[in-house]
Amino acid sequence: MLRIATTLIALVVALDGVAPATAETNQCFKSWSEAAAVVRQERLVAVEQLSQHAEANLGGSIVKATLCSAGQRYFYRLVVRLPGGLMRHILLDARQPSER
């Protein structure tokens, strides 16, 4: 039994980070210095506007925002702190934010 569990753990660790092949691969910007240039160039919604959106529509505040792309689409991965302290992961289109 221990041998099976060890094998399963090793398999999970080996497969961690291996994404299934898709037509579009999501790519996220690691730094905001890179992302800011894309936001300006592509005329995407700024994080300040997303903060207002989160407060108005969710009653929460953004804890973390990451700009990502999939082909020609741009989207934000957000972590929003809701009332009561709950955290929620949300994807928003970077051109026209609406919850997905």
TORNUFI-697654 format. One record per residue: residue number from 0; residue in three letters; x, y, z of N, C-alpha, C, O in turn. Coordinates in nm, 4 decimals, padded with zeros to 6 digits. Example, Ala and Ser with C-alpha at 12.3 -4.5 7.8 and 13.67 -1.06 7.14 Angstrom:
0	ala	01.3190	-00.5690	00.7800	01.2300	-00.4500	00.7800	01.3200	-00.3300	00.7800	01.4236	-00.3319	00.8465;
1	ser	01.2850	-00.2250	00.7080	01.3670	-00.1060	00.7140	01.2900	00.0030	00.7870	01.3409	00.1138	00.8039;
This chain:
0	met	00.0824	-00.1190	00.0000	00.0000	00.0000	00.0000	00.0874	00.1263	00.0000	00.0614	00.2214	-00.0738;
1	leu	00.1905	00.1250	00.0836	00.2812	00.2391	00.0893	00.3519	00.2578	-00.0446	00.3752	00.3704	-00.0884;
2	arg	00.3858	00.1460	-00.1091	00.4527	00.1510	-00.2386	00.3622	00.2144	-00.3442	00.4100	00.2922	-00.4268;
3	ile	00.2327	00.1829	-00.3431	00.1367	00.2404	-00.4381	00.1233	00.3898	-00.4127	00.1233	00.4689	-00.5071;
4	ala	00.1118	00.4293	-00.2865	00.0985	00.5712	-00.2528	00.2227	00.6484	-00.2963	00.2120	00.7587	-00.3499;
5	thr	00.3403	00.5903	-00.2734	00.4647	00.6559	-00.3134	00.4716	00.6708	-00.4647	00.5159	00.7741	-00.5150;
6	thr	00.4284	00.5687	-00.5371	00.4275	00.5745	-00.6833	00.3308	00.6818	-00.7323	00.3634	00.7570	-00.8241;
7	leu	00.2132	00.6897	-00.6725	00.1150	00.7914	-00.7120	00.1671	00.9317	-00.6852	00.1498	01.0214	-00.7678;
8	ile	00.2303	00.9511	-00.5710	00.2860	01.0824	-00.5389	00.3946	01.1188	-00.6399	00.3997	01.2322	-00.6873;
9	ala	00.4807	01.0237	-00.6727	00.5865	01.0494	-00.7704	00.5279	01.0835	-00.9061	00.5807	01.1702	-00.9756;
10	leu	00.4195	01.0171	-00.9455	00.3544	01.0442	-01.0730	00.2945	01.1840	-01.0751	00.3089	01.2565	-01.1736;
11	val	00.2277	01.2221	-00.9673	00.1683	01.3555	-00.9590	00.2765	01.4624	-00.9668	00.2600	01.5623	-01.0368;
12	val	00.3865	01.4423	-00.8957	00.4965	01.5391	-00.8979	00.5562	01.5467	-01.0377	00.5886	01.6557	-01.0850;
13	ala	00.5712	01.4327	-01.1044	00.6288	01.4315	-01.2385	00.5392	01.5015	-01.3394	00.5887	01.5650	-01.4325;
14	leu	00.4086	01.4907	-01.3221	00.3150	01.5512	-01.4170	00.2801	01.6947	-01.3832	00.2179	01.7639	-01.4638;
15	asp	00.3190	01.7404	-01.2658	00.2885	01.8777	-01.2256	00.3519	01.9742	-01.3249	00.4715	01.9662	-01.3528;
16	gly	00.2722	02.0642	-01.3773	00.3227	02.1618	-01.4725	00.3090	02.1177	-01.6164	00.3351	02.1964	-01.7074;
17	val	00.2684	01.9930	-01.6396	00.2480	01.9470	-01.7765	00.1047	01.9798	-01.8138	00.0109	01.9241	-01.7567;
18	ala	00.0875	02.0691	-01.9085	-00.0458	02.1121	-01.9504	-00.0887	02.0323	-02.0721	-00.0052	01.9936	-02.1539;
19	pro	-00.2183	02.0074	-02.0848	-00.2646	01.9385	-02.2043	-00.2442	02.0270	-02.3271	-00.2493	02.1496	-02.3174;
20	ala	-00.2215	01.9653	-02.4409	-00.2017	02.0404	-02.5652	-00.3326	02.1050	-02.6063	-00.4362	02.0390	-02.6136;
21	thr	-00.3271	02.2339	-02.6328	-00.4451	02.3070	-02.6775	-00.4062	02.3945	-02.7949	-00.2884	02.4206	-02.8189;
22	ala	-00.5071	02.4394	-02.8675	-00.4810	02.5269	-02.9813	-00.4219	02.6598	-02.9344	-00.3357	02.7171	-03.0010;
23	glu	-00.4689	02.7083	-02.8194	-00.4178	02.8338	-02.7639	-00.3580	02.8061	-02.6272	-00.4235	02.7468	-02.5415;
24	thr	-00.2356	02.8481	-02.6065	-00.1711	02.8308	-02.4780	-00.1780	02.9633	-02.4034	-00.1414	03.0681	-02.4565;
25	asn	-00.2256	02.9570	-02.2796	-00.2307	03.0762	-02.1967	-00.0893	03.1135	-02.1542	-00.0099	03.0281	-02.1146;
26	gln	-00.0598	03.2416	-02.1633	00.0699	03.2920	-02.1230	00.0469	03.4148	-02.0371	-00.0218	03.5079	-02.0790;
27	cys	00.1035	03.4159	-01.9177	00.0858	03.5292	-01.8280	00.2162	03.6077	-01.8165	00.3254	03.5512	-01.8207;
28	phe	00.2019	03.7388	-01.8019	00.3176	03.8267	-01.7872	00.3675	03.8181	-01.6437	00.2894	03.8280	-01.5490;
29	lys	00.4973	03.7998	-01.6287	00.5554	03.7827	-01.4962	00.5748	03.9147	-01.4235	00.5746	03.9179	-01.3004;
30	ser	00.5914	04.0235	-01.4974	00.6126	04.1523	-01.4317	00.5167	04.2566	-01.4891	00.4752	04.2492	-01.6048;
31	trp	00.4830	04.3536	-01.4045	00.3936	04.4601	-01.4503	00.4643	04.5587	-01.5412	00.3981	04.6344	-01.6123;
32	ser	00.5973	04.5601	-01.5411	00.6665	04.6484	-01.6350	00.6426	04.5997	-01.7781	00.6275	04.6814	-01.8690;
33	glu	00.6389	04.4688	-01.7993	00.6040	04.4132	-01.9310	00.4552	04.4309	-01.9595	00.4165	04.4719	-02.0689;
34	ala	00.3731	04.4000	-01.8612	00.2279	04.4041	-01.8792	00.1787	04.5460	-01.9063	00.0872	04.5648	-01.9865;
35	ala	00.2372	04.6455	-01.8412	00.1926	04.7845	-01.8583	00.2067	04.8290	-02.0027	00.1202	04.8992	-02.0551;
36	ala	00.3143	04.7890	-02.0667	00.3340	04.8253	-02.2077	00.2266	04.7620	-02.2956	00.1780	04.8257	-02.3890;
37	val	00.1895	04.6383	-02.2671	00.0853	04.5699	-02.3439	-00.0502	04.6355	-02.3195	-00.1288	04.6525	-02.4126;
38	val	-00.0773	04.6720	-02.1951	-00.2044	04.7388	-02.1619	-00.2181	04.8673	-02.2429	-00.3245	04.8946	-02.2985;
39	arg	-00.1117	04.9458	-02.2497	-00.1154	05.0701	-02.3277	-00.1279	05.0417	-02.4776	-00.2125	05.1001	-02.5453;
40	gln	-00.0444	04.9530	-02.5282	-00.0403	04.9242	-02.6718	-00.1720	04.8648	-02.7225	-00.2195	04.9011	-02.8301;
41	glu	-00.2297	04.7751	-02.6458	-00.3535	04.7066	-02.6866	-00.4798	04.7777	-02.6392	-00.5914	04.7331	-02.6657;
42	arg	-00.4602	04.8896	-02.5681	-00.5726	04.9673	-02.5127	-00.6642	04.8813	-02.4258	-00.7860	04.8790	-02.4434;
43	leu	-00.6021	04.8112	-02.3320	-00.6753	04.7248	-02.2397	-00.7208	04.8058	-02.1186	-00.6706	04.9153	-02.0932;
44	val	-00.8142	04.7516	-02.0461	-00.8632	04.8159	-01.9245	-00.7519	04.8140	-01.8201	-00.6867	04.7116	-01.7999;
45	ala	-00.7308	04.9270	-01.7543	-00.6266	04.9384	-01.6519	-00.6721	04.8736	-01.5217	-00.7918	04.8601	-01.4962;
46	val	-00.5756	04.8338	-01.4399	-00.6058	04.7679	-01.3129	-00.6869	04.8596	-01.2212	-00.7694	04.8114	-01.1436;
47	glu	-00.6647	04.9899	-01.2288	-00.7415	05.0838	-01.1463	-00.8911	05.0717	-01.1772	-00.9745	05.0744	-01.0867;
48	gln	-00.9235	05.0584	-01.3055	-01.0630	05.0413	-01.3444	-01.1165	04.9062	-01.2973	-01.2332	04.8949	-01.2600;
49	leu	-01.0317	04.8045	-01.2991	-01.0732	04.6735	-01.2498	-01.1045	04.6783	-01.1012	-01.1961	04.6112	-01.0537;
50	ser	-01.0272	04.7588	-01.0279	-01.0533	04.7736	-00.8842	-01.1914	04.8320	-00.8606	-01.2650	04.7867	-00.7729;
51	gln	-01.2261	04.9334	-00.9399	-01.3599	04.9923	-00.9286	-01.4670	04.8907	-00.9662	-01.5718	04.8839	-00.9021;
52	his	-01.4409	04.8118	-01.0699	-01.5338	04.7072	-01.1138	-01.5556	04.6048	-01.0023	-01.6690	04.5652	-00.9753;
53	ala	-01.4466	04.5619	-00.9374	-01.4561	04.4628	-00.8305	-01.5375	04.5160	-00.7126	-01.6204	04.4450	-00.6557;
54	glu	-01.5128	04.6414	-00.6773	-01.5866	04.7004	-00.5656	-01.7346	04.7168	-00.5992	-01.8209	04.6861	-00.5169;
55	ala	-01.7638	04.7650	-00.7191	-01.9024	04.7914	-00.7583	-01.9825	04.6633	-00.7815	-02.0985	04.6542	-00.7411;
56	asn	-01.9208	04.5643	-00.8467	-01.9962	04.4450	-00.8859	-01.9839	04.3283	-00.7891	-02.0723	04.2427	-00.7848;
57	leu	-01.8768	04.3232	-00.7119	-01.8561	04.2111	-00.6217	-01.8526	04.2520	-00.4750	-01.8624	04.1678	-00.3858;
58	gly	-01.8385	04.3815	-00.4512	-01.8282	04.4276	-00.3138	-01.6967	04.3871	-00.2496	-01.6865	04.3797	-00.1271;
59	gly	-01.5959	04.3610	-00.3320	-01.4673	04.3167	-00.2796	-01.3531	04.3986	-00.3340	-01.3734	04.4929	-00.4105;
60	ser	-01.2322	04.3620	-00.2939	-01.1137	04.4337	-00.3401	-01.0143	04.3353	-00.4017	-01.0043	04.2203	-00.3589;
61	ile	-00.9416	04.3819	-00.5022	-00.8439	04.2978	-00.5707	-00.7198	04.2823	-00.4833	-00.6614	04.3805	-00.4375;
62	val	-00.6813	04.1577	-00.4615	-00.5611	04.1265	-00.3856	-00.4445	04.1049	-00.4812	-00.3316	04.1449	-00.4529;
63	lys	-00.4729	04.0408	-00.5953	-00.3688	04.0128	-00.6944	-00.4300	04.0194	-00.8330	-00.5411	03.9710	-00.8547;
64	ala	-00.3575	04.0795	-00.9276	-00.4016	04.0872	-01.0668	-00.2853	04.0471	-01.1565	-00.1731	04.0949	-01.1400;
65	thr	-00.3135	03.9588	-01.2515	-00.2125	03.9124	-01.3466	-00.2699	03.9229	-01.4867	-00.3798	03.8740	-01.5125;
66	leu	-00.1971	03.9858	-01.5768	-00.2398	03.9949	-01.7163	-00.1906	03.8711	-01.7903	-00.0736	03.8339	-01.7808;
67	cys	-00.2821	03.8074	-01.8645	-00.2497	03.6873	-01.9412	-00.3020	03.7027	-02.0828	-00.3856	03.7885	-02.1110;
68	ser	-00.2510	03.6176	-02.1720	-00.2993	03.6190	-02.3095	-00.3185	03.4766	-02.3579	-00.2527	03.3832	-02.3121;
69	ala	-00.4102	03.4631	-02.4516	-00.4344	03.3369	-02.5204	-00.4563	03.3738	-02.6659	-00.5650	03.4174	-02.7038;
70	gly	-00.3543	03.3566	-02.7465	-00.3627	03.4023	-02.8849	-00.3701	03.5536	-02.8869	-00.2820	03.6212	-02.8338;
71	gln	-00.4745	03.6071	-02.9479	-00.4933	03.7529	-02.9538	-00.5844	03.8049	-02.8423	-00.6123	03.9246	-02.8358;
72	arg	-00.6303	03.7163	-02.7555	-00.7167	03.7568	-02.6440	-00.6314	03.7891	-02.5213	-00.5317	03.7222	-02.4942;
73	tyr	-00.6717	03.8910	-02.4489	-00.6058	03.9265	-02.3237	-00.7080	03.9184	-02.2127	-00.8236	03.9567	-02.2310;
74	phe	-00.6659	03.8684	-02.0968	-00.7557	03.8596	-01.9830	-00.6752	03.8763	-01.8544	-00.5537	03.8568	-01.8510;
75	tyr	-00.7480	03.9133	-01.7485	-00.6870	03.9270	-01.6173	-00.7273	03.8083	-01.5315	-00.8433	03.7674	-01.5301;
76	arg	-00.6301	03.7539	-01.4602	-00.6562	03.6567	-01.3541	-00.6525	03.7367	-01.2252	-00.5501	03.7954	-01.1904;
77	leu	-00.7638	03.7387	-01.1554	-00.7735	03.8178	-01.0333	-00.7979	03.7297	-00.9123	-00.8636	03.6259	-00.9209;
78	val	-00.7442	03.7726	-00.8004	-00.7815	03.7180	-00.6710	-00.8498	03.8339	-00.5996	-00.7891	03.9384	-00.5763;
79	val	-00.9770	03.8140	-00.5649	-01.0572	03.9198	-00.5037	-01.0959	03.8769	-00.3623	-01.1442	03.7659	-00.3403;
80	arg	-01.0732	03.9682	-00.2666	-01.1166	03.9434	-00.1283	-01.2601	03.9947	-00.1148	-01.2868	04.1139	-00.1305;
81	leu	-01.3508	03.9028	-00.0855	-01.4921	03.9358	-00.0715	-01.5219	03.9755	00.0719	-01.4401	03.9523	00.1610;
82	pro	-01.6384	04.0352	00.0952	-01.6768	04.0663	00.2330	-01.6721	03.9384	00.3180	-01.7126	03.8313	00.2729;
83	gly	-01.6237	03.9510	00.4375	-01.6115	03.8351	00.5246	-01.4774	03.7654	00.5100	-01.4501	03.6682	00.5804;
84	gly	-01.3925	03.8146	00.4183	-01.2586	03.7606	00.4041	-01.2425	03.6473	00.3043	-01.1304	03.6012	00.2826;
85	leu	-01.3503	03.6010	00.2432	-01.3385	03.4948	00.1435	-01.2616	03.5444	00.0221	-01.2739	03.6605	-00.0171;
86	met	-01.1820	03.4556	-00.0375	-01.1061	03.4890	-00.1575	-01.1708	03.4198	-00.2764	-01.2157	03.3057	-00.2657;
87	arg	-01.1756	03.4890	-00.3896	-01.2365	03.4323	-00.5099	-01.1444	03.4569	-00.6286	-01.0938	03.5676	-00.6470;
88	his	-01.1231	03.3537	-00.7087	-01.0435	03.3643	-00.8313	-01.1382	03.3947	-00.9463	-01.2380	03.3253	-00.9661;
89	ile	-01.1061	03.4992	-01.0220	-01.1943	03.5453	-01.1297	-01.1117	03.5722	-01.2545	-00.9997	03.6226	-01.2462;
90	leu	-01.1676	03.5382	-01.3705	-01.1080	03.5740	-01.4990	-01.1931	03.6830	-01.5611	-01.3150	03.6690	-01.5706;
91	leu	-01.1296	03.7920	-01.6037	-01.2010	03.9012	-01.6697	-01.1347	03.9329	-01.8018	-01.0120	03.9384	-01.8105;
92	asp	-01.2149	03.9538	-01.9046	-01.1638	03.9973	-02.0338	-01.0970	04.1329	-02.0137	-01.1538	04.2204	-01.9485;
93	ala	-00.9791	04.1513	-02.0680	-00.9029	04.2745	-02.0457	-00.9523	04.3908	-02.1316	-00.9150	04.5056	-02.1074;
94	arg	-01.0351	04.3624	-02.2307	-01.0908	04.4693	-02.3132	-01.2280	04.5124	-02.2631	-01.2580	04.6317	-02.2583;
95	gln	-01.3096	04.4174	-02.2266	-01.4451	04.4449	-02.1772	-01.4705	04.3587	-02.0548	-01.5212	04.2472	-02.0667;
96	pro	-01.4356	04.4096	-01.9375	-01.4482	04.3265	-01.8170	-01.5929	04.2889	-01.7875	-01.6796	04.3748	-01.7714;
97	ser	-01.6154	04.1638	-01.7813	-01.7403	04.1065	-01.7307	-01.7041	03.9676	-01.6834	-01.6259	03.8982	-01.7484;
98	glu	-01.7586	03.9272	-01.5736	-01.7193	03.8014	-01.5115	-01.7404	03.6836	-01.6036	-01.8440	03.6736	-01.6694;
99	arg	-01.6407	03.5919	-01.6093	-01.6520	03.4711	-01.6907	-01.6569	03.3508	-01.6016	-01.6665	03.2382	-01.6505;
